[in-house]
Amino acid sequence: MRRSMLGRLAVAACSLSLLTAFAPAAGAHGDAGGGHDRSYKKVGYFTQWGVYGRDFQVQDLEANGDAGKLTHINYAFGNVSPEGKCFTGNVPGEADAWADYVRPLDAENSVDGVADTWAQPLAGNFNQLRELKAKHPGLKVLISLGGWSWSTHFSDAALTPASRKAFVESCIDLYIKGNLPQDGTRGGAGAAAGLFDGIDLDWEWPGSAGDTETKFRPEDKRNFAELVKEFRTQLDAYARTRQPKAKYDLTAFVPTAPAKIDAGFDVRRIMRDLDFVNLQGYDFHVSGEATTAQQSALYARGDFSVDGTVDAWKRRGAPAHKLVVGMPFYGQGWTGVSGGGDGMGQPATGPAPATWAAGYEDYKALKKLADSGAYQVHRDRRGGHAWLFDGATLWTYDDPQVLRAKTVYIREQGLGGAMFWSLDADTADGELMTAVDRGLRGR
């Protein structure tokens, strides 16, 4: 998953052919054959830092209609200290309490239309998420721990029974019980109580390399399973003390590569304690590579793909209904592409220039490129992926047409739903979210 801090141009005939190509036969399992109704998970990551440069506020989820379509919002991210504890504060690059619960929102940017005051103990994103839940009682908010940049100390935190116990206690105290550090008039005991409905573990990656400073050990595989069990045990124990009795979700973000799965995930064990897992459904290839390639194909013979990821987890014992397919709301891009043709599979000189980070661009920006006519949209109908190419620069991305095909696949395979990284990259009217929501409803 792309977690560092630091595409809709198609004719109706093409759209119909892609959806038809991936449509299940009548009577297939799931609801695709017109059978039983089921509820799918629709999990969107809200980025803590998106409120700054991108100016994507929690209120935008209400304005674009996403809040009424999502089942879960994963708040990215919570960090783990060198001492193996969940923590927050105002530490550049490590924690941002200002964005989380200190920053006051004016009436225009507030979900309930009322400006924050300095007297209230909870402000910032946390308070806005609380207001969003009040408008949408079925919506759950999970704190997502780690991510690419903040998985540094997971291995240490999970190393021993004592360290796991202390780590989990600290996370439940901070986020589930809502005991936030005092920051002026903000925070304090129970300030965020009732906000978070569970915990999402984004350790990238147990047992194999992640970001440059992230520690990993051979014993991470066993320790991750034990950590998941410790989270399940403590969350359930705390739930029993609540009136009315609560139920806290426990989920994880998990990789595509079989080598990474086998190095860090005892699949049968962890799936007993996890409510579901969010599968890496993107970054199969990235702009740092020397050759252009697909980043999120539904099918790809001899390469990473969504179908390959689903199959890898199922073969290792994961129940289909607990597998939630990750979908990118961004693209990977290359520039200096040579070799002619449609640009795919050709050498490139480097990552394409982009708004926030070279080689990485939000869908809303890629849609503008497609609509401008400067780029041609190409599609691999058999593989289920798309890309933009102008003769020199290529962007591989998912647009509504591709995402609709993926929803057909989810329904056909009896999977748990869809996950999105990240909500701030969609259009102002929530074009991608709407495509997935309608697709999962069979519309």
C-alpha positions as CSV (number, residue, x, y, z in Angstrom):
1,M,0.0,0.0,0.0
2,R,1.2,3.5,-0.8
3,R,1.4,4.9,2.7
4,S,4.2,7.5,2.8
5,M,3.6,10.9,4.2
6,L,5.2,12.6,1.7
7,G,-8.0,7.4,-13.7
8,R,-13.1,8.5,-17.4
9,L,-12.8,8.5,-21.0
10,A,-14.5,5.4,-22.4
11,V,-17.2,4.7,-25.0
12,A,-20.4,2.9,-23.9
13,A,-19.6,-0.1,-26.0
14,C,-16.2,-0.6,-24.3
15,S,-17.7,-0.2,-20.9
16,L,-20.4,-2.8,-21.6
17,S,-17.8,-5.3,-23.0
18,L,-15.5,-5.0,-20.0
19,L,-18.4,-5.6,-17.5
20,T,-19.7,-8.5,-19.6
21,A,-16.2,-10.1,-19.8
22,F,-16.1,-10.4,-16.0
23,A,-19.8,-11.0,-15.3
24,P,-20.5,-14.3,-13.5
25,A,-22.7,-16.9,-14.9
26,A,-26.3,-17.1,-13.6
27,G,-26.5,-19.0,-10.3
28,A,-22.9,-18.3,-9.3
29,H,-22.2,-18.1,-5.5
30,G,-22.5,-14.8,-3.7
31,D,-25.4,-12.6,-4.9
32,A,-24.3,-12.4,-8.5
33,G,-26.8,-15.0,-9.7
34,G,-29.7,-13.1,-8.1
35,G,-29.6,-15.1,-4.8
36,H,-29.4,-14.0,-1.2
37,D,-28.7,-10.4,-0.3
38,R,-25.5,-9.6,1.5
39,S,-23.8,-6.7,3.0
40,Y,-20.3,-5.8,1.7
41,K,-17.6,-3.9,3.5
42,K,-16.7,-0.6,2.0
43,V,-13.6,0.6,3.8
44,G,-12.0,4.0,3.0
45,Y,-8.8,5.3,4.4
46,F,-8.9,8.9,5.6
47,T,-5.4,10.4,5.8
48,Q,-4.5,12.5,8.7
49,W,-2.2,14.8,6.6
50,G,-4.8,15.2,3.8
51,V,-6.4,18.1,5.7
52,Y,-3.3,20.3,4.9
53,G,-2.1,20.5,1.2
54,R,-5.0,18.6,-0.3
55,D,-7.5,20.4,2.0
56,F,-9.6,17.3,2.3
57,Q,-11.6,17.6,5.5
58,V,-13.9,15.1,7.2
59,Q,-16.8,17.3,6.1
60,D,-16.0,16.5,2.5
61,L,-17.1,12.9,3.1
62,E,-20.6,14.3,3.9
63,A,-20.5,16.8,1.0
64,N,-19.5,14.2,-1.7
65,G,-21.9,11.5,-0.3
66,D,-19.2,9.0,0.6
67,A,-20.2,8.9,4.3
68,G,-23.6,7.4,3.3
69,K,-21.9,4.7,1.2
70,L,-19.0,3.6,3.5
71,T,-19.2,1.0,6.2
72,H,-15.8,1.8,7.7
73,I,-13.4,4.7,7.8
74,N,-9.8,3.8,8.6
75,Y,-8.0,6.7,10.1
76,A,-4.4,6.8,8.9
77,F,-2.3,6.6,11.0
78,G,-1.5,5.9,14.6
79,N,2.2,5.5,15.4
80,V,4.2,3.1,17.6
81,S,6.9,4.5,19.9
82,P,10.4,3.1,20.3
83,E,9.2,1.8,23.6
84,G,6.5,-0.2,21.8
85,K,3.4,1.9,22.8
86,C,0.7,3.7,20.9
87,F,1.3,7.4,21.3
88,T,0.4,10.8,19.9
89,G,1.6,14.3,20.3
90,N,3.1,17.1,18.1
91,V,6.3,15.5,16.8
92,P,7.1,16.4,13.2
93,G,7.1,13.3,11.1
94,E,6.0,11.1,14.0
95,A,2.7,12.3,15.4
96,D,0.2,15.1,14.7
97,A,-2.1,15.8,17.6
98,W,-2.9,19.1,16.1
99,A,-4.6,17.5,13.1
100,D,-6.0,14.6,15.2
101,Y,-7.8,16.5,18.0
102,V,-6.5,20.0,18.7
103,R,-7.1,22.0,15.5
104,P,-10.4,24.0,15.6
105,L,-12.7,23.8,12.6
106,D,-14.9,26.7,11.5
107,A,-18.6,26.3,10.7
108,E,-18.0,25.9,7.0
109,N,-15.7,23.0,7.4
110,S,-17.6,21.3,10.2
111,V,-19.9,18.3,9.7
112,D,-22.6,19.7,11.9
113,G,-22.2,23.3,10.7
114,V,-21.1,24.6,14.1
115,A,-17.7,26.1,14.7
116,D,-15.4,24.5,17.3
117,T,-14.6,26.5,20.5
118,W,-11.5,26.3,22.6
119,A,-13.4,25.1,25.5
120,Q,-14.3,21.7,24.1
121,P,-11.9,18.8,24.9
122,L,-12.1,17.3,21.4
123,A,-11.6,19.1,18.1
124,G,-9.7,18.4,14.9
125,N,-10.4,15.3,12.8
126,F,-11.5,13.2,15.7
127,N,-14.3,15.5,16.6
128,Q,-15.4,15.7,13.0
129,L,-15.4,11.9,12.7
130,R,-17.6,11.8,15.8
131,E,-20.0,14.2,14.2
132,L,-20.0,12.2,11.0
133,K,-20.9,9.0,13.0
134,A,-23.8,10.9,14.6
135,K,-25.2,11.5,11.2
136,H,-24.5,8.0,10.0
137,P,-25.1,5.6,13.0
138,G,-24.1,2.5,11.1
139,L,-20.7,3.9,10.1
140,K,-17.6,2.6,11.9
141,V,-14.3,4.4,12.5
142,L,-11.1,2.4,13.1
143,I,-7.7,3.6,14.0
144,S,-5.2,2.3,11.6
145,L,-1.8,1.6,13.2
146,G,1.5,1.8,11.3
147,G,1.5,2.2,7.6
148,W,4.6,2.2,5.4
149,S,6.3,5.0,7.3
150,W,5.2,4.2,10.9
151,S,5.8,0.4,11.1
152,T,9.3,1.0,12.4
153,H,8.8,-0.4,15.9
154,F,6.1,-3.0,15.3
155,S,8.6,-5.9,15.5
156,D,9.9,-4.8,18.9
157,A,6.4,-4.2,20.3
158,A,5.3,-7.7,19.3
159,L,8.5,-9.4,20.5
160,T,7.5,-10.9,23.9
161,P,4.2,-11.7,25.7
162,A,4.9,-8.7,28.1
163,S,5.7,-6.3,25.2
164,R,2.5,-7.4,23.3
165,K,0.3,-7.0,26.4
166,A,1.7,-3.5,27.1
167,F,1.4,-2.4,23.5
168,V,-2.2,-3.5,23.2
169,E,-3.1,-1.9,26.5
170,S,-1.6,1.4,25.4
171,C,-3.5,1.3,22.1
172,I,-6.9,0.5,23.7
173,D,-6.3,3.2,26.4
174,L,-5.4,5.9,23.9
175,Y,-7.9,5.1,21.1
176,I,-10.7,2.9,22.4
177,K,-11.0,4.4,25.8
178,G,-10.1,7.8,24.3
179,N,-7.7,8.9,27.0
180,L,-5.8,11.5,25.0
181,P,-2.8,13.5,26.2
182,Q,-3.8,16.9,27.5
183,D,-2.9,19.7,25.0
184,G,-4.1,23.0,26.4
185,T,-7.9,22.7,26.7
186,R,-7.9,19.6,24.4
187,G,-7.7,16.0,25.4
188,G,-7.8,14.4,28.8
189,A,-9.4,11.3,30.2
190,G,-12.2,9.9,27.9
191,A,-12.0,12.8,25.5
192,A,-12.3,10.5,22.5
193,A,-14.3,7.7,24.2
194,G,-16.7,6.1,21.8
195,L,-15.1,7.4,18.6
196,F,-13.2,4.4,17.5
197,D,-15.0,1.1,16.8
198,G,-11.9,-1.0,16.5
199,I,-8.3,-1.3,15.3
200,D,-6.7,-1.9,11.9
201,L,-3.2,-3.3,12.0
202,D,-1.0,-2.0,9.1
203,W,2.3,-3.5,10.0
204,E,4.3,-3.4,6.7
205,W,5.7,-6.0,6.9
206,P,6.2,-8.7,9.6
207,G,9.1,-11.0,8.7
208,S,10.2,-9.1,5.6
209,A,11.6,-5.7,4.6
210,G,9.4,-2.5,4.5
211,D,10.5,1.1,4.9
212,T,14.2,1.7,5.4
213,E,14.2,1.9,9.2
214,T,11.5,-0.7,9.8
215,K,12.8,-3.7,11.8
216,F,11.9,-7.2,10.9
217,R,12.8,-10.6,12.3
218,P,12.1,-14.3,11.3
219,E,10.0,-14.7,14.4
220,D,7.7,-11.9,13.4
221,K,5.3,-14.4,11.8
222,R,4.7,-16.1,15.1
223,N,4.7,-12.8,17.0
224,F,2.2,-11.2,14.6
225,A,-0.2,-14.1,15.2
226,E,0.2,-13.7,18.9
227,L,-0.2,-9.9,18.7
228,V,-3.5,-10.4,16.8
229,K,-4.6,-12.8,19.5
230,E,-3.7,-10.3,22.2
231,F,-5.6,-7.5,20.5
232,R,-8.7,-9.8,20.1
233,T,-8.5,-10.9,23.7
234,Q,-8.2,-7.4,25.2
235,L,-10.7,-5.8,22.8
236,D,-13.3,-8.5,23.7
237,A,-12.6,-8.1,27.4
238,Y,-13.1,-4.4,27.3
239,A,-16.2,-4.8,25.2
240,R,-17.7,-6.9,28.0
241,T,-17.4,-4.0,30.4
242,R,-19.4,-1.6,28.2
243,Q,-23.1,-1.0,28.6
244,P,-24.6,-1.8,26.2
245,K,-22.1,-4.5,25.3
246,A,-19.8,-3.3,22.5
247,K,-18.2,-5.2,19.6
248,Y,-14.9,-3.9,18.4
249,D,-13.6,-4.7,14.9
250,L,-10.1,-6.0,14.4
251,T,-8.7,-5.9,10.9
252,A,-5.3,-5.9,9.1
253,F,-3.8,-4.7,5.8
254,V,-2.0,-7.6,4.2
255,P,0.3,-8.0,1.2
256,T,0.1,-9.5,-2.3
257,A,3.5,-11.2,-2.7
258,P,3.4,-14.8,-1.7
259,A,6.9,-14.5,-0.2
260,K,5.7,-11.7,2.1
261,I,2.6,-13.7,3.1
262,D,4.6,-16.7,4.0
263,A,7.3,-14.8,5.8
264,G,4.9,-12.9,8.1
265,F,1.4,-14.3,8.2
266,D,0.2,-17.5,9.8
267,V,-3.0,-17.2,7.8
268,R,-5.2,-19.8,9.4
269,R,-4.4,-18.5,12.9
270,I,-4.8,-14.8,12.3
271,M,-8.0,-15.2,10.4
272,R,-9.7,-16.8,13.4
273,D,-9.2,-13.5,15.4
274,L,-9.5,-10.9,12.6
275,D,-12.9,-9.8,11.4
276,F,-11.5,-9.3,7.9
277,V,-8.3,-8.4,6.1
278,N,-7.8,-5.6,3.5
279,L,-5.8,-7.1,0.6
280,Q,-3.2,-5.1,-1.2
281,G,-4.8,-4.6,-4.6
282,Y,-2.4,-2.1,-6.0
283,D,1.3,-1.2,-6.2
284,F,1.9,-4.4,-8.1
285,H,4.4,-2.3,-10.0
286,V,5.6,1.2,-9.1
287,S,7.0,4.2,-10.8
288,G,10.5,3.5,-9.4
289,E,10.9,0.5,-11.7
290,A,12.7,1.0,-15.0
291,T,9.8,-0.4,-17.2
292,T,6.2,0.6,-17.3
293,A,3.7,-2.0,-15.9
294,Q,0.3,-2.4,-14.5
295,Q,-0.2,-1.5,-10.8
296,S,-3.6,-3.0,-10.1
297,A,-4.8,-5.5,-12.8
298,L,-7.7,-7.8,-12.0
299,Y,-6.0,-10.6,-13.9
300,A,-2.4,-10.9,-15.0
301,R,-0.8,-14.1,-16.2
302,G,2.6,-14.6,-14.6
303,D,2.4,-11.3,-12.7
304,F,0.8,-9.9,-9.5
305,S,-2.9,-9.3,-9.8
306,V,-6.1,-9.0,-7.7
307,D,-7.2,-12.5,-8.6
308,G,-3.8,-13.8,-7.8
309,T,-3.8,-12.1,-4.4
310,V,-7.2,-13.5,-3.5
311,D,-6.2,-17.0,-4.6
312,A,-3.0,-16.8,-2.6
313,W,-4.9,-16.0,0.6
314,K,-7.6,-18.5,0.0
315,R,-5.1,-21.3,-0.7
316,R,-3.5,-20.5,2.7
317,G,-6.8,-20.9,4.5
318,A,-8.4,-17.5,4.5
319,P,-12.2,-17.5,4.2
320,A,-13.4,-15.7,1.1
321,H,-16.0,-13.6,3.1
322,K,-13.1,-12.2,5.2
323,L,-11.2,-10.9,2.1
324,V,-11.7,-7.3,1.3
325,V,-10.2,-6.2,-2.0
326,G,-8.0,-3.0,-2.0
327,M,-8.6,-0.5,-4.8
328,P,-6.4,2.5,-5.7
329,F,-7.8,5.9,-5.9
330,Y,-4.5,7.0,-7.4
331,G,-2.1,6.1,-10.3
332,Q,1.5,5.1,-10.7
333,G,3.3,7.0,-13.5
334,W,6.4,7.0,-15.6
335,T,8.0,9.6,-17.9
336,G,10.5,9.3,-20.8
337,V,8.7,6.3,-22.0
338,S,10.2,5.0,-25.3
339,G,9.5,2.0,-27.6
340,G,6.3,3.2,-29.1
341,G,3.0,1.4,-29.1
342,D,0.6,2.0,-26.2
343,G,3.5,2.6,-23.8
344,M,2.9,-0.5,-21.6
345,G,5.8,-2.7,-20.9
346,Q,8.3,-0.1,-22.3
347,P,11.5,1.4,-20.8
348,A,11.1,4.8,-19.0
349,T,13.6,7.3,-17.6
350,G,11.9,7.8,-14.3
351,P,8.8,8.6,-12.3
352,A,6.4,11.1,-13.9
353,P,6.1,14.6,-12.5
354,A,3.0,14.9,-10.2
355,T,1.3,17.1,-7.8
356,W,2.4,15.6,-4.5
357,A,5.1,13.1,-5.2
358,A,6.8,12.1,-8.4
359,G,5.2,9.0,-9.9
360,Y,2.1,9.2,-7.7
361,E,-1.0,11.1,-8.7
362,D,-4.6,11.3,-7.4
363,Y,-7.4,10.0,-9.6
364,K,-9.1,13.5,-9.7
365,A,-5.9,14.8,-11.4
366,L,-5.7,11.9,-13.8
367,K,-9.3,12.3,-14.7
368,K,-8.5,15.8,-15.8
369,L,-5.7,14.5,-18.0
370,A,-8.0,11.9,-19.6
371,D,-10.8,14.5,-20.2
372,S,-8.3,17.0,-21.7
373,G,-7.7,14.8,-24.7
374,A,-4.0,15.1,-24.3
375,Y,-3.8,11.5,-23.2
376,Q,-5.3,8.4,-24.8
377,V,-7.0,5.9,-22.5
378,H,-5.9,2.3,-23.1
379,R,-7.5,-0.8,-21.7
380,D,-6.6,-4.4,-21.3
381,R,-10.1,-5.9,-21.3
382,R,-8.9,-9.4,-20.5
383,G,-6.7,-8.2,-17.6
384,G,-9.1,-5.6,-16.3
385,H,-6.9,-2.6,-16.0
386,A,-6.4,0.8,-17.7
387,W,-3.7,3.4,-18.4
388,L,-3.2,6.8,-19.9
389,F,-0.4,7.5,-22.4
390,D,0.5,10.6,-24.4
391,G,3.5,9.2,-26.2
392,A,6.0,10.0,-23.4
393,T,4.2,9.7,-20.1
394,L,2.2,6.8,-18.8
395,W,-0.2,6.5,-15.9
396,T,-1.6,3.2,-14.8
397,Y,-4.8,3.7,-12.7
398,D,-8.3,2.5,-12.0
399,D,-11.3,4.5,-13.3
400,P,-15.0,3.8,-12.7
401,Q,-15.1,1.3,-15.6
402,V,-12.3,-0.8,-14.1
403,L,-13.7,-0.6,-10.6
404,R,-17.2,-1.7,-11.7
405,A,-15.5,-4.8,-13.2
406,K,-13.8,-5.5,-9.9
407,T,-17.1,-5.3,-8.0
408,V,-18.5,-7.9,-10.3
409,Y,-15.5,-10.1,-9.4
410,I,-16.1,-9.5,-5.6
411,R,-19.7,-10.5,-5.9
412,E,-18.9,-13.6,-8.1
413,Q,-16.2,-14.8,-5.7
414,G,-18.2,-14.2,-2.5
415,L,-15.6,-11.9,-1.1
416,G,-16.1,-9.5,1.8
417,G,-16.1,-6.1,0.0
418,A,-13.8,-3.3,-1.2
419,M,-11.2,-1.0,0.4
420,F,-9.9,2.3,-1.0
421,W,-6.6,4.1,-0.6
422,S,-7.4,6.9,-0.2
423,L,-10.6,8.9,0.1
424,D,-9.0,12.3,-0.6
425,A,-7.9,11.3,-4.1
426,D,-11.4,10.9,-5.5
427,T,-13.3,13.6,-7.4
428,A,-15.3,16.2,-5.5
429,D,-18.5,14.3,-6.3
430,G,-17.1,10.9,-5.2
431,E,-17.0,9.4,-8.7
432,L,-15.0,6.3,-7.8
433,M,-16.8,5.6,-4.5
434,T,-20.1,5.8,-6.3
435,A,-19.0,3.4,-9.0
436,V,-18.0,0.8,-6.3
437,D,-21.1,1.3,-4.2
438,R,-23.4,0.8,-7.2
439,G,-21.3,-2.1,-8.4
440,L,-21.5,-3.9,-5.1
441,R,-25.3,-3.3,-5.1
442,G,-25.5,-4.9,-8.5
443,R,-26.7,-1.8,-10.2
